[in-house]
Amino acid sequence: MNTTYAPQRPSGIPDTLRLPSRDTRTSIIDRIALHVGLRLLLWGSRAPRLADDRERHARAHRNHAATRAREHGYLREAALAPRS
């Protein structure tokens, strides 16, 4: 094997023994940017509620509103009922 063409290290110290010259931790700005990017990716890949079926969405909305009204009526009656 001819070693004259192999890359030569100027210091002679193997790379495994060389200490890193700078801090390898990620800065707070980079971490915030990564979290924001991840949230944007998750938000962008979600399925919009109206995309599947408008009728199904309308039915679910009516059911939810009816449940809310029923619960509100029950709580109102419970709060206004005379206590003995």
HTML snippet that shows the backbone in 3Dmol.js (N, CA, C, O; Angstrom):
<script src="https://3Dmol.org/build/3Dmol-min.js"></script>
<div id="view" style="width:600px;height:400px;position:relative"></div>
<script>
const pdb = `
ATOM      1  N   MET A   1       0.836  -1.169   0.000  1.00  0.00           N
ATOM      2  CA  MET A   1       0.000   0.000   0.000  1.00  0.00           C
ATOM      3  C   MET A   1       0.881   1.232   0.000  1.00  0.00           C
ATOM      4  O   MET A   1       1.821   1.327   0.790  1.00  0.00           O
ATOM      5  N   ASN A   2       0.591   2.155  -0.861  1.00  0.00           N
ATOM      6  CA  ASN A   2       1.366   3.378  -0.961  1.00  0.00           C
ATOM      7  C   ASN A   2       0.750   4.430  -0.053  1.00  0.00           C
ATOM      8  O   ASN A   2      -0.408   4.800  -0.247  1.00  0.00           O
ATOM      9  N   THR A   3       1.488   4.918   0.926  1.00  0.00           N
ATOM     10  CA  THR A   3       0.952   5.882   1.893  1.00  0.00           C
ATOM     11  C   THR A   3       1.307   7.314   1.548  1.00  0.00           C
ATOM     12  O   THR A   3       0.930   8.221   2.290  1.00  0.00           O
ATOM     13  N   THR A   4       1.994   7.552   0.488  1.00  0.00           N
ATOM     14  CA  THR A   4       2.353   8.926   0.147  1.00  0.00           C
ATOM     15  C   THR A   4       1.148   9.717  -0.330  1.00  0.00           C
ATOM     16  O   THR A   4       1.145  10.946  -0.251  1.00  0.00           O
ATOM     17  N   TYR A   5       0.134   9.038  -0.819  1.00  0.00           N
ATOM     18  CA  TYR A   5      -1.048   9.739  -1.284  1.00  0.00           C
ATOM     19  C   TYR A   5      -2.163   9.792  -0.229  1.00  0.00           C
ATOM     20  O   TYR A   5      -3.194  10.427  -0.451  1.00  0.00           O
ATOM     21  N   ALA A   6      -1.963   9.138   0.897  1.00  0.00           N
ATOM     22  CA  ALA A   6      -2.953   9.146   1.970  1.00  0.00           C
ATOM     23  C   ALA A   6      -2.984  10.527   2.625  1.00  0.00           C
ATOM     24  O   ALA A   6      -1.958  11.205   2.676  1.00  0.00           O
ATOM     25  N   PRO A   7      -4.157  10.958   3.129  1.00  0.00           N
ATOM     26  CA  PRO A   7      -4.208  12.260   3.793  1.00  0.00           C
ATOM     27  C   PRO A   7      -3.339  12.277   5.036  1.00  0.00           C
ATOM     28  O   PRO A   7      -3.391  11.363   5.859  1.00  0.00           O
ATOM     29  N   GLN A   8      -2.555  13.306   5.161  1.00  0.00           N
ATOM     30  CA  GLN A   8      -1.619  13.428   6.274  1.00  0.00           C
ATOM     31  C   GLN A   8      -2.168  14.425   7.305  1.00  0.00           C
ATOM     32  O   GLN A   8      -2.718  15.469   6.956  1.00  0.00           O
ATOM     33  N   ARG A   9      -2.002  14.070   8.570  1.00  0.00           N
ATOM     34  CA  ARG A   9      -2.404  14.983   9.647  1.00  0.00           C
ATOM     35  C   ARG A   9      -1.230  15.908   9.944  1.00  0.00           C
ATOM     36  O   ARG A   9      -0.107  15.449  10.152  1.00  0.00           O
ATOM     37  N   PRO A  10      -1.500  17.228   9.963  1.00  0.00           N
ATOM     38  CA  PRO A  10      -0.388  18.142  10.196  1.00  0.00           C
ATOM     39  C   PRO A  10       0.171  18.047  11.616  1.00  0.00           C
ATOM     40  O   PRO A  10       1.363  18.284  11.816  1.00  0.00           O
ATOM     41  N   SER A  11      -0.657  17.705  12.605  1.00  0.00           N
ATOM     42  CA  SER A  11      -0.165  17.683  13.981  1.00  0.00           C
ATOM     43  C   SER A  11       0.458  16.349  14.351  1.00  0.00           C
ATOM     44  O   SER A  11       1.256  16.278  15.285  1.00  0.00           O
ATOM     45  N   GLY A  12       0.114  15.315  13.650  1.00  0.00           N
ATOM     46  CA  GLY A  12       0.637  14.002  13.978  1.00  0.00           C
ATOM     47  C   GLY A  12      -0.174  13.314  15.069  1.00  0.00           C
ATOM     48  O   GLY A  12       0.050  12.136  15.351  1.00  0.00           O
ATOM     49  N   ILE A  13      -1.118  14.032  15.691  1.00  0.00           N
ATOM     50  CA  ILE A  13      -1.960  13.438  16.729  1.00  0.00           C
ATOM     51  C   ILE A  13      -3.162  12.788  16.053  1.00  0.00           C
ATOM     52  O   ILE A  13      -3.827  13.420  15.233  1.00  0.00           O
ATOM     53  N   PRO A  14      -3.445  11.540  16.386  1.00  0.00           N
ATOM     54  CA  PRO A  14      -4.623  10.902  15.781  1.00  0.00           C
ATOM     55  C   PRO A  14      -5.898  11.662  16.139  1.00  0.00           C
ATOM     56  O   PRO A  14      -5.992  12.272  17.204  1.00  0.00           O
ATOM     57  N   ASP A  15      -6.877  11.615  15.237  1.00  0.00           N
ATOM     58  CA  ASP A  15      -8.128  12.339  15.444  1.00  0.00           C
ATOM     59  C   ASP A  15      -8.892  11.860  16.680  1.00  0.00           C
ATOM     60  O   ASP A  15      -9.634  12.628  17.292  1.00  0.00           O
ATOM     61  N   THR A  16      -8.709  10.585  17.045  1.00  0.00           N
ATOM     62  CA  THR A  16      -9.441  10.070  18.196  1.00  0.00           C
ATOM     63  C   THR A  16      -8.945  10.662  19.499  1.00  0.00           C
ATOM     64  O   THR A  16      -9.684  10.681  20.484  1.00  0.00           O
ATOM     65  N   LEU A  17      -7.739  11.135  19.531  1.00  0.00           N
ATOM     66  CA  LEU A  17      -7.186  11.711  20.751  1.00  0.00           C
ATOM     67  C   LEU A  17      -7.298  13.232  20.784  1.00  0.00           C
ATOM     68  O   LEU A  17      -7.044  13.844  21.822  1.00  0.00           O
ATOM     69  N   ARG A  18      -7.663  13.832  19.701  1.00  0.00           N
ATOM     70  CA  ARG A  18      -7.750  15.284  19.637  1.00  0.00           C
ATOM     71  C   ARG A  18      -9.035  15.737  20.324  1.00  0.00           C
ATOM     72  O   ARG A  18     -10.113  15.203  20.062  1.00  0.00           O
ATOM     73  N   LEU A  19      -8.909  16.715  21.197  1.00  0.00           N
ATOM     74  CA  LEU A  19     -10.078  17.244  21.891  1.00  0.00           C
ATOM     75  C   LEU A  19     -10.858  18.155  20.966  1.00  0.00           C
ATOM     76  O   LEU A  19     -10.275  18.813  20.105  1.00  0.00           O
ATOM     77  N   PRO A  20     -12.163  18.199  21.133  1.00  0.00           N
ATOM     78  CA  PRO A  20     -12.936  19.113  20.289  1.00  0.00           C
ATOM     79  C   PRO A  20     -12.554  20.559  20.596  1.00  0.00           C
ATOM     80  O   PRO A  20     -12.297  20.924  21.743  1.00  0.00           O
ATOM     81  N   SER A  21     -12.524  21.353  19.562  1.00  0.00           N
ATOM     82  CA  SER A  21     -12.069  22.734  19.738  1.00  0.00           C
ATOM     83  C   SER A  21     -13.177  23.657  20.207  1.00  0.00           C
ATOM     84  O   SER A  21     -12.892  24.764  20.665  1.00  0.00           O
ATOM     85  N   ARG A  22     -14.443  23.237  20.110  1.00  0.00           N
ATOM     86  CA  ARG A  22     -15.535  24.091  20.540  1.00  0.00           C
ATOM     87  C   ARG A  22     -16.595  23.246  21.238  1.00  0.00           C
ATOM     88  O   ARG A  22     -16.583  22.017  21.167  1.00  0.00           O
ATOM     89  N   ASP A  23     -17.499  23.927  21.903  1.00  0.00           N
ATOM     90  CA  ASP A  23     -18.554  23.256  22.640  1.00  0.00           C
ATOM     91  C   ASP A  23     -19.515  22.584  21.657  1.00  0.00           C
ATOM     92  O   ASP A  23     -19.934  23.198  20.675  1.00  0.00           O
ATOM     93  N   THR A  24     -19.860  21.331  21.920  1.00  0.00           N
ATOM     94  CA  THR A  24     -20.718  20.590  21.003  1.00  0.00           C
ATOM     95  C   THR A  24     -22.182  20.650  21.393  1.00  0.00           C
ATOM     96  O   THR A  24     -23.015  20.044  20.719  1.00  0.00           O
ATOM     97  N   ARG A  25     -22.529  21.372  22.474  1.00  0.00           N
ATOM     98  CA  ARG A  25     -23.932  21.473  22.871  1.00  0.00           C
ATOM     99  C   ARG A  25     -24.674  22.408  21.930  1.00  0.00           C
ATOM    100  O   ARG A  25     -24.098  23.345  21.377  1.00  0.00           O
ATOM    101  N   THR A  26     -25.953  22.137  21.762  1.00  0.00           N
ATOM    102  CA  THR A  26     -26.800  22.949  20.896  1.00  0.00           C
ATOM    103  C   THR A  26     -27.259  24.180  21.658  1.00  0.00           C
ATOM    104  O   THR A  26     -27.637  24.080  22.825  1.00  0.00           O
ATOM    105  N   SER A  27     -27.231  25.328  21.022  1.00  0.00           N
ATOM    106  CA  SER A  27     -27.618  26.563  21.697  1.00  0.00           C
ATOM    107  C   SER A  27     -29.127  26.601  21.909  1.00  0.00           C
ATOM    108  O   SER A  27     -29.877  25.864  21.268  1.00  0.00           O
ATOM    109  N   ILE A  28     -29.555  27.466  22.810  1.00  0.00           N
ATOM    110  CA  ILE A  28     -30.980  27.577  23.137  1.00  0.00           C
ATOM    111  C   ILE A  28     -31.774  28.067  21.924  1.00  0.00           C
ATOM    112  O   ILE A  28     -32.913  27.643  21.728  1.00  0.00           O
ATOM    113  N   ILE A  29     -31.205  28.934  21.124  1.00  0.00           N
ATOM    114  CA  ILE A  29     -31.876  29.435  19.926  1.00  0.00           C
ATOM    115  C   ILE A  29     -32.124  28.289  18.942  1.00  0.00           C
ATOM    116  O   ILE A  29     -33.206  28.177  18.365  1.00  0.00           O
ATOM    117  N   ASP A  30     -31.109  27.442  18.761  1.00  0.00           N
ATOM    118  CA  ASP A  30     -31.267  26.309  17.853  1.00  0.00           C
ATOM    119  C   ASP A  30     -32.297  25.318  18.370  1.00  0.00           C
ATOM    120  O   ASP A  30     -33.071  24.763  17.591  1.00  0.00           O
ATOM    121  N   ARG A  31     -32.314  25.091  19.690  1.00  0.00           N
ATOM    122  CA  ARG A  31     -33.299  24.169  20.253  1.00  0.00           C
ATOM    123  C   ARG A  31     -34.708  24.713  20.099  1.00  0.00           C
ATOM    124  O   ARG A  31     -35.631  23.959  19.790  1.00  0.00           O
ATOM    125  N   ILE A  32     -34.886  26.006  20.310  1.00  0.00           N
ATOM    126  CA  ILE A  32     -36.211  26.618  20.133  1.00  0.00           C
ATOM    127  C   ILE A  32     -36.642  26.505  18.675  1.00  0.00           C
ATOM    128  O   ILE A  32     -37.793  26.179  18.385  1.00  0.00           O
ATOM    129  N   ALA A  33     -35.718  26.772  17.764  1.00  0.00           N
ATOM    130  CA  ALA A  33     -36.038  26.671  16.337  1.00  0.00           C
ATOM    131  C   ALA A  33     -36.422  25.233  15.963  1.00  0.00           C
ATOM    132  O   ALA A  33     -37.332  25.028  15.160  1.00  0.00           O
ATOM    133  N   LEU A  34     -35.742  24.249  16.533  1.00  0.00           N
ATOM    134  CA  LEU A  34     -36.087  22.853  16.254  1.00  0.00           C
ATOM    135  C   LEU A  34     -37.472  22.513  16.790  1.00  0.00           C
ATOM    136  O   LEU A  34     -38.242  21.825  16.121  1.00  0.00           O
ATOM    137  N   HIS A  35     -37.795  22.987  17.992  1.00  0.00           N
ATOM    138  CA  HIS A  35     -39.125  22.719  18.553  1.00  0.00           C
ATOM    139  C   HIS A  35     -40.218  23.389  17.725  1.00  0.00           C
ATOM    140  O   HIS A  35     -41.257  22.785  17.460  1.00  0.00           O
ATOM    141  N   VAL A  36     -39.987  24.632  17.320  1.00  0.00           N
ATOM    142  CA  VAL A  36     -40.973  25.337  16.493  1.00  0.00           C
ATOM    143  C   VAL A  36     -41.149  24.619  15.163  1.00  0.00           C
ATOM    144  O   VAL A  36     -42.273  24.446  14.690  1.00  0.00           O
ATOM    145  N   GLY A  37     -40.041  24.201  14.562  1.00  0.00           N
ATOM    146  CA  GLY A  37     -40.115  23.473  13.299  1.00  0.00           C
ATOM    147  C   GLY A  37     -40.873  22.162  13.428  1.00  0.00           C
ATOM    148  O   GLY A  37     -41.655  21.801  12.549  1.00  0.00           O
ATOM    149  N   LEU A  38     -40.639  21.444  14.533  1.00  0.00           N
ATOM    150  CA  LEU A  38     -41.357  20.193  14.747  1.00  0.00           C
ATOM    151  C   LEU A  38     -42.848  20.446  14.913  1.00  0.00           C
ATOM    152  O   LEU A  38     -43.663  19.716  14.349  1.00  0.00           O
ATOM    153  N   ARG A  39     -43.216  21.471  15.680  1.00  0.00           N
ATOM    154  CA  ARG A  39     -44.631  21.796  15.867  1.00  0.00           C
ATOM    155  C   ARG A  39     -45.280  22.192  14.537  1.00  0.00           C
ATOM    156  O   ARG A  39     -46.421  21.816  14.270  1.00  0.00           O
ATOM    157  N   LEU A  40     -44.566  22.940  13.714  1.00  0.00           N
ATOM    158  CA  LEU A  40     -45.104  23.324  12.416  1.00  0.00           C
ATOM    159  C   LEU A  40     -45.294  22.105  11.512  1.00  0.00           C
ATOM    160  O   LEU A  40     -46.279  22.021  10.779  1.00  0.00           O
ATOM    161  N   LEU A  41     -44.349  21.164  11.564  1.00  0.00           N
ATOM    162  CA  LEU A  41     -44.503  19.942  10.771  1.00  0.00           C
ATOM    163  C   LEU A  41     -45.709  19.139  11.235  1.00  0.00           C
ATOM    164  O   LEU A  41     -46.481  18.647  10.412  1.00  0.00           O
ATOM    165  N   LEU A  42     -45.876  19.002  12.545  1.00  0.00           N
ATOM    166  CA  LEU A  42     -47.029  18.265  13.060  1.00  0.00           C
ATOM    167  C   LEU A  42     -48.327  18.975  12.718  1.00  0.00           C
ATOM    168  O   LEU A  42     -49.311  18.331  12.355  1.00  0.00           O
ATOM    169  N   TRP A  43     -48.337  20.303  12.831  1.00  0.00           N
ATOM    170  CA  TRP A  43     -49.548  21.068  12.535  1.00  0.00           C
ATOM    171  C   TRP A  43     -49.882  20.991  11.044  1.00  0.00           C
ATOM    172  O   TRP A  43     -51.053  20.909  10.673  1.00  0.00           O
ATOM    173  N   GLY A  44     -48.868  21.019  10.201  1.00  0.00           N
ATOM    174  CA  GLY A  44     -49.092  20.979   8.760  1.00  0.00           C
ATOM    175  C   GLY A  44     -49.535  19.613   8.256  1.00  0.00           C
ATOM    176  O   GLY A  44     -50.148  19.517   7.193  1.00  0.00           O
ATOM    177  N   SER A  45     -49.233  18.556   9.004  1.00  0.00           N
ATOM    178  CA  SER A  45     -49.591  17.223   8.534  1.00  0.00           C
ATOM    179  C   SER A  45     -50.918  16.728   9.104  1.00  0.00           C
ATOM    180  O   SER A  45     -51.319  15.594   8.841  1.00  0.00           O
ATOM    181  N   ARG A  46     -51.599  17.563   9.878  1.00  0.00           N
ATOM    182  CA  ARG A  46     -52.870  17.135  10.452  1.00  0.00           C
ATOM    183  C   ARG A  46     -53.953  17.135   9.380  1.00  0.00           C
ATOM    184  O   ARG A  46     -53.833  17.810   8.358  1.00  0.00           O
ATOM    185  N   ALA A  47     -54.992  16.380   9.626  1.00  0.00           N
ATOM    186  CA  ALA A  47     -56.119  16.342   8.692  1.00  0.00           C
ATOM    187  C   ALA A  47     -57.152  17.371   9.146  1.00  0.00           C
ATOM    188  O   ALA A  47     -57.650  17.282  10.268  1.00  0.00           O
ATOM    189  N   PRO A  48     -57.477  18.325   8.314  1.00  0.00           N
ATOM    190  CA  PRO A  48     -58.490  19.305   8.704  1.00  0.00           C
ATOM    191  C   PRO A  48     -59.830  18.628   8.968  1.00  0.00           C
ATOM    192  O   PRO A  48     -60.158  17.607   8.364  1.00  0.00           O
ATOM    193  N   ARG A  49     -60.597  19.218   9.884  1.00  0.00           N
ATOM    194  CA  ARG A  49     -61.868  18.604  10.263  1.00  0.00           C
ATOM    195  C   ARG A  49     -62.862  18.589   9.113  1.00  0.00           C
ATOM    196  O   ARG A  49     -63.629  17.636   8.982  1.00  0.00           O
ATOM    197  N   LEU A  50     -62.867  19.607   8.288  1.00  0.00           N
ATOM    198  CA  LEU A  50     -63.848  19.679   7.211  1.00  0.00           C
ATOM    199  C   LEU A  50     -63.430  18.906   5.967  1.00  0.00           C
ATOM    200  O   LEU A  50     -64.206  18.786   5.020  1.00  0.00           O
ATOM    201  N   ALA A  51     -62.219  18.385   5.965  1.00  0.00           N
ATOM    202  CA  ALA A  51     -61.732  17.722   4.758  1.00  0.00           C
ATOM    203  C   ALA A  51     -62.416  16.374   4.522  1.00  0.00           C
ATOM    204  O   ALA A  51     -62.603  15.975   3.372  1.00  0.00           O
ATOM    205  N   ASP A  52     -62.794  15.664   5.600  1.00  0.00           N
ATOM    206  CA  ASP A  52     -63.336  14.327   5.390  1.00  0.00           C
ATOM    207  C   ASP A  52     -64.772  14.364   4.887  1.00  0.00           C
ATOM    208  O   ASP A  52     -65.066  13.788   3.840  1.00  0.00           O
ATOM    209  N   ASP A  53     -65.688  15.038   5.618  1.00  0.00           N
ATOM    210  CA  ASP A  53     -67.079  15.033   5.181  1.00  0.00           C
ATOM    211  C   ASP A  53     -67.818  16.165   5.881  1.00  0.00           C
ATOM    212  O   ASP A  53     -67.849  16.223   7.110  1.00  0.00           O
ATOM    213  N   ARG A  54     -68.403  17.052   5.112  1.00  0.00           N
ATOM    214  CA  ARG A  54     -69.105  18.194   5.708  1.00  0.00           C
ATOM    215  C   ARG A  54     -70.339  17.757   6.491  1.00  0.00           C
ATOM    216  O   ARG A  54     -70.636  18.315   7.548  1.00  0.00           O
ATOM    217  N   GLU A  55     -71.051  16.769   5.981  1.00  0.00           N
ATOM    218  CA  GLU A  55     -72.261  16.307   6.671  1.00  0.00           C
ATOM    219  C   GLU A  55     -71.906  15.666   8.006  1.00  0.00           C
ATOM    220  O   GLU A  55     -72.572  15.911   9.012  1.00  0.00           O
ATOM    221  N   ARG A  56     -70.864  14.850   8.016  1.00  0.00           N
ATOM    222  CA  ARG A  56     -70.428  14.223   9.258  1.00  0.00           C
ATOM    223  C   ARG A  56     -69.966  15.275  10.268  1.00  0.00           C
ATOM    224  O   ARG A  56     -70.237  15.166  11.464  1.00  0.00           O
ATOM    225  N   HIS A  57     -69.268  16.288   9.768  1.00  0.00           N
ATOM    226  CA  HIS A  57     -68.816  17.368  10.645  1.00  0.00           C
ATOM    227  C   HIS A  57     -70.013  18.132  11.217  1.00  0.00           C
ATOM    228  O   HIS A  57     -70.026  18.454  12.405  1.00  0.00           O
ATOM    229  N   ALA A  58     -71.008  18.421  10.395  1.00  0.00           N
ATOM    230  CA  ALA A  58     -72.190  19.140  10.862  1.00  0.00           C
ATOM    231  C   ALA A  58     -72.947  18.314  11.893  1.00  0.00           C
ATOM    232  O   ALA A  58     -73.436  18.855  12.885  1.00  0.00           O
ATOM    233  N   ARG A  59     -73.048  17.011  11.668  1.00  0.00           N
ATOM    234  CA  ARG A  59     -73.742  16.131  12.624  1.00  0.00           C
ATOM    235  C   ARG A  59     -72.996  16.093  13.957  1.00  0.00           C
ATOM    236  O   ARG A  59     -73.616  16.152  15.019  1.00  0.00           O
ATOM    237  N   ALA A  60     -71.685  15.995  13.903  1.00  0.00           N
ATOM    238  CA  ALA A  60     -70.883  15.978  15.122  1.00  0.00           C
ATOM    239  C   ALA A  60     -71.011  17.298  15.868  1.00  0.00           C
ATOM    240  O   ALA A  60     -71.076  17.319  17.097  1.00  0.00           O
ATOM    241  N   HIS A  61     -71.049  18.408  15.117  1.00  0.00           N
ATOM    242  CA  HIS A  61     -71.198  19.721  15.753  1.00  0.00           C
ATOM    243  C   HIS A  61     -72.570  19.840  16.426  1.00  0.00           C
ATOM    244  O   HIS A  61     -72.667  20.349  17.543  1.00  0.00           O
ATOM    245  N   ARG A  62     -73.618  19.379  15.761  1.00  0.00           N
ATOM    246  CA  ARG A  62     -74.956  19.412  16.365  1.00  0.00           C
ATOM    247  C   ARG A  62     -75.022  18.547  17.613  1.00  0.00           C
ATOM    248  O   ARG A  62     -75.611  18.947  18.617  1.00  0.00           O
ATOM    249  N   ASN A  63     -74.422  17.362  17.556  1.00  0.00           N
ATOM    250  CA  ASN A  63     -74.403  16.481  18.724  1.00  0.00           C
ATOM    251  C   ASN A  63     -73.647  17.109  19.893  1.00  0.00           C
ATOM    252  O   ASN A  63     -74.072  17.025  21.045  1.00  0.00           O
ATOM    253  N   HIS A  64     -72.526  17.734  19.574  1.00  0.00           N
ATOM    254  CA  HIS A  64     -71.733  18.386  20.611  1.00  0.00           C
ATOM    255  C   HIS A  64     -72.511  19.551  21.233  1.00  0.00           C
ATOM    256  O   HIS A  64     -72.493  19.730  22.451  1.00  0.00           O
ATOM    257  N   ALA A  65     -73.191  20.339  20.399  1.00  0.00           N
ATOM    258  CA  ALA A  65     -73.970  21.469  20.914  1.00  0.00           C
ATOM    259  C   ALA A  65     -75.141  20.970  21.761  1.00  0.00           C
ATOM    260  O   ALA A  65     -75.455  21.572  22.787  1.00  0.00           O
ATOM    261  N   ALA A  66     -75.789  19.885  21.350  1.00  0.00           N
ATOM    262  CA  ALA A  66     -76.894  19.327  22.128  1.00  0.00           C
ATOM    263  C   ALA A  66     -76.402  18.801  23.472  1.00  0.00           C
ATOM    264  O   ALA A  66     -77.068  18.982  24.491  1.00  0.00           O
ATOM    265  N   THR A  67     -75.250  18.156  23.480  1.00  0.00           N
ATOM    266  CA  THR A  67     -74.683  17.647  24.733  1.00  0.00           C
ATOM    267  C   THR A  67     -74.339  18.793  25.664  1.00  0.00           C
ATOM    268  O   THR A  67     -74.606  18.729  26.864  1.00  0.00           O
ATOM    269  N   ARG A  68     -73.741  19.854  25.105  1.00  0.00           N
ATOM    270  CA  ARG A  68     -73.411  21.035  25.919  1.00  0.00           C
ATOM    271  C   ARG A  68     -74.671  21.644  26.513  1.00  0.00           C
ATOM    272  O   ARG A  68     -74.688  21.993  27.693  1.00  0.00           O
ATOM    273  N   ALA A  69     -75.725  21.779  25.716  1.00  0.00           N
ATOM    274  CA  ALA A  69     -76.979  22.364  26.202  1.00  0.00           C
ATOM    275  C   ALA A  69     -77.600  21.483  27.278  1.00  0.00           C
ATOM    276  O   ALA A  69     -78.103  21.995  28.278  1.00  0.00           O
ATOM    277  N   ARG A  70     -77.572  20.169  27.089  1.00  0.00           N
ATOM    278  CA  ARG A  70     -78.126  19.239  28.066  1.00  0.00           C
ATOM    279  C   ARG A  70     -77.354  19.309  29.386  1.00  0.00           C
ATOM    280  O   ARG A  70     -77.960  19.331  30.457  1.00  0.00           O
ATOM    281  N   GLU A  71     -76.020  19.344  29.312  1.00  0.00           N
ATOM    282  CA  GLU A  71     -75.210  19.447  30.524  1.00  0.00           C
ATOM    283  C   GLU A  71     -75.430  20.783  31.221  1.00  0.00           C
ATOM    284  O   GLU A  71     -75.503  20.844  32.448  1.00  0.00           O
ATOM    285  N   HIS A  72     -75.535  21.850  30.439  1.00  0.00           N
ATOM    286  CA  HIS A  72     -75.778  23.170  31.020  1.00  0.00           C
ATOM    287  C   HIS A  72     -77.129  23.202  31.729  1.00  0.00           C
ATOM    288  O   HIS A  72     -77.236  23.757  32.822  1.00  0.00           O
ATOM    289  N   GLY A  73     -78.156  22.617  31.126  1.00  0.00           N
ATOM    290  CA  GLY A  73     -79.474  22.565  31.746  1.00  0.00           C
ATOM    291  C   GLY A  73     -79.462  21.776  33.043  1.00  0.00           C
ATOM    292  O   GLY A  73     -80.086  22.176  34.026  1.00  0.00           O
ATOM    293  N   TYR A  74     -78.752  20.655  33.046  1.00  0.00           N
ATOM    294  CA  TYR A  74     -78.672  19.844  34.255  1.00  0.00           C
ATOM    295  C   TYR A  74     -77.977  20.624  35.378  1.00  0.00           C
ATOM    296  O   TYR A  74     -78.458  20.655  36.511  1.00  0.00           O
ATOM    297  N   LEU A  75     -76.844  21.251  35.051  1.00  0.00           N
ATOM    298  CA  LEU A  75     -76.123  22.011  36.072  1.00  0.00           C
ATOM    299  C   LEU A  75     -76.930  23.196  36.563  1.00  0.00           C
ATOM    300  O   LEU A  75     -76.870  23.534  37.746  1.00  0.00           O
ATOM    301  N   ARG A  76     -77.687  23.837  35.678  1.00  0.00           N
ATOM    302  CA  ARG A  76     -78.527  24.970  36.069  1.00  0.00           C
ATOM    303  C   ARG A  76     -79.616  24.505  37.022  1.00  0.00           C
ATOM    304  O   ARG A  76     -79.865  25.141  38.046  1.00  0.00           O
ATOM    305  N   GLU A  77     -80.269  23.390  36.683  1.00  0.00           N
ATOM    306  CA  GLU A  77     -81.324  22.854  37.539  1.00  0.00           C
ATOM    307  C   GLU A  77     -80.758  22.425  38.892  1.00  0.00           C
ATOM    308  O   GLU A  77     -81.392  22.627  39.928  1.00  0.00           O
ATOM    309  N   ALA A  78     -79.572  21.835  38.880  1.00  0.00           N
ATOM    310  CA  ALA A  78     -78.951  21.405  40.130  1.00  0.00           C
ATOM    311  C   ALA A  78     -78.587  22.590  41.005  1.00  0.00           C
ATOM    312  O   ALA A  78     -78.701  22.523  42.229  1.00  0.00           O
ATOM    313  N   ALA A  79     -78.143  23.692  40.369  1.00  0.00           N
ATOM    314  CA  ALA A  79     -77.760  24.866  41.142  1.00  0.00           C
ATOM    315  C   ALA A  79     -78.983  25.606  41.681  1.00  0.00           C
ATOM    316  O   ALA A  79     -78.924  26.191  42.763  1.00  0.00           O
ATOM    317  N   LEU A  80     -80.091  25.585  40.937  1.00  0.00           N
ATOM    318  CA  LEU A  80     -81.289  26.340  41.348  1.00  0.00           C
ATOM    319  C   LEU A  80     -82.260  25.508  42.188  1.00  0.00           C
ATOM    320  O   LEU A  80     -83.238  26.051  42.703  1.00  0.00           O
ATOM    321  N   ALA A  81     -82.018  24.226  42.337  1.00  0.00           N
ATOM    322  CA  ALA A  81     -82.937  23.372  43.098  1.00  0.00           C
ATOM    323  C   ALA A  81     -82.891  23.765  44.572  1.00  0.00           C
ATOM    324  O   ALA A  81     -81.822  24.047  45.115  1.00  0.00           O
ATOM    325  N   PRO A  82     -84.070  23.781  45.219  1.00  0.00           N
ATOM    326  CA  PRO A  82     -84.086  24.125  46.651  1.00  0.00           C
ATOM    327  C   PRO A  82     -83.441  23.012  47.467  1.00  0.00           C
ATOM    328  O   PRO A  82     -83.596  21.824  47.186  1.00  0.00           O
ATOM    329  N   ARG A  83     -82.724  23.444  48.475  1.00  0.00           N
ATOM    330  CA  ARG A  83     -82.047  22.465  49.343  1.00  0.00           C
ATOM    331  C   ARG A  83     -82.829  22.349  50.636  1.00  0.00           C
ATOM    332  O   ARG A  83     -83.256  23.351  51.210  1.00  0.00           O
ATOM    333  N   SER A  84     -83.011  21.140  51.082  1.00  0.00           N
ATOM    334  CA  SER A  84     -83.775  20.983  52.316  1.00  0.00           C
ATOM    335  C   SER A  84     -82.926  20.499  53.450  1.00  0.00           C
ATOM    336  O   SER A  84     -83.425  20.317  54.561  1.00  0.00           O
TER     337      SER A  84
END
`;
const viewer = $3Dmol.createViewer("view");
viewer.addModel(pdb, "pdb");
viewer.setStyle({}, {cartoon: {color: "spectrum"}});
viewer.zoomTo();
viewer.render();
</script>
